[in-house]
Amino acid sequence: MSEFVTVARVGDIPPGTGNSYAVNDRMVAVFNDGGDYHAIDDLCPHMGASLAAGELREGVVACPWHGWRFRACDGTWCDNPRIKTDHFEVRVVGDEIQVLVPPRPPRVVDGPAPG
């Protein structure tokens, strides 16, 4: 069962920027969008760049390598809304920014059954 984890304090992430944090063996990008905090998978699904290092404008973060754009609030790829990166619940308790990040599910490998 997952629990909220404190990753930063209010003021640690300047407005319009993001930082990456390791939570439950995952890298998570947490963004401050004008005082609203959002969290998505930090790795761009295109080539693995850190989305936290990207530019955040009007709730959309652009990958710093190739410009793929994702909505920070839900991880939706702006150029094809059927594709998303994982997004995570965020809450602020006192001055602590906390995220709820479930562990990655086990990978299923296709192929012939052992035997």
C-alpha positions in Angstrom: 0.0 0.0 0.0 1.3 3.4 -1.0 1.6 6.3 1.4 2.2 10.0 0.8 5.9 10.9 1.0 7.3 14.4 1.7 9.5 15.5 -1.2 9.9 19.2 -0.6 8.8 22.2 1.4 6.7 25.1 0.1 9.2 27.5 -1.3 11.7 24.9 -2.4 10.2 24.8 -5.9 10.0 28.3 -7.4 6.8 29.1 -9.4 7.0 28.0 -13.0 9.6 25.3 -12.3 9.9 21.7 -11.4 12.3 19.5 -9.4 12.8 15.7 -9.6 12.6 13.4 -6.6 13.2 9.6 -6.1 10.0 8.1 -4.6 9.4 4.3 -4.4 12.1 3.5 -6.9 10.7 6.0 -9.4 11.8 9.5 -10.5 8.9 12.0 -10.1 8.8 15.5 -11.4 7.0 17.9 -9.1 6.0 21.3 -10.6 4.9 24.6 -9.0 2.3 26.0 -11.4 1.6 29.3 -9.8 1.2 27.8 -6.3 -0.6 24.6 -7.5 1.6 21.6 -7.3 1.5 18.7 -9.8 3.5 15.5 -10.1 4.2 13.3 -13.1 6.7 10.7 -14.1 10.0 12.5 -14.5 11.2 10.6 -17.6 10.0 11.6 -21.0 8.6 8.5 -22.8 10.3 9.6 -26.0 14.0 9.4 -25.0 14.1 9.5 -21.2 15.0 13.2 -20.6 14.1 14.7 -17.2 10.8 16.5 -17.6 11.5 18.4 -14.3 14.3 20.2 -16.3 11.8 21.3 -18.9 10.2 24.7 -19.2 6.7 25.0 -17.6 4.3 27.5 -19.2 0.6 27.7 -18.6 0.5 24.3 -17.0 2.4 22.6 -19.8 6.0 21.3 -19.5 8.2 20.9 -22.6 10.8 18.2 -22.6 14.2 19.9 -22.7 15.6 17.5 -25.3 13.0 17.4 -28.1 10.1 19.6 -27.0 7.5 17.0 -26.3 4.8 18.8 -24.3 2.9 17.3 -21.3 0.2 18.7 -19.1 1.6 18.9 -15.6 -1.8 18.3 -14.0 -2.4 14.9 -15.6 0.5 13.8 -17.7 -1.4 14.0 -21.0 0.8 14.5 -24.1 -0.4 17.7 -25.8 0.1 16.4 -29.3 -1.8 13.2 -28.8 -4.2 13.1 -25.8 -4.5 9.3 -26.0 -0.9 9.1 -24.7 0.0 9.9 -21.1 2.8 9.7 -18.7 2.0 8.7 -15.2 0.7 11.4 -12.9 0.5 11.3 -9.1 -1.6 12.8 -6.4 0.0 15.8 -4.6 -1.0 17.4 -1.3 0.4 20.2 0.9 0.3 19.5 4.6 1.6 22.5 6.6 4.6 23.5 4.6 5.4 19.9 3.3 4.7 19.0 -0.4 3.8 15.3 -0.4 3.2 12.9 -3.3 1.5 9.5 -3.5 3.5 7.3 -5.8 2.7 3.6 -6.0 5.5 1.3 -6.8 5.9 0.3 -10.4 3.9 -2.8 -11.3 6.0 -5.9 -12.1 7.0 -6.1 -15.8 5.4 -8.8 -17.9 7.7 -10.2 -20.5 6.1 -11.8 -23.5 7.6 -14.9 -24.9 7.2 -18.6 -24.8 6.3 -20.2 -21.5 9.1 -21.9 -19.7 9.0 -25.6 -19.9 
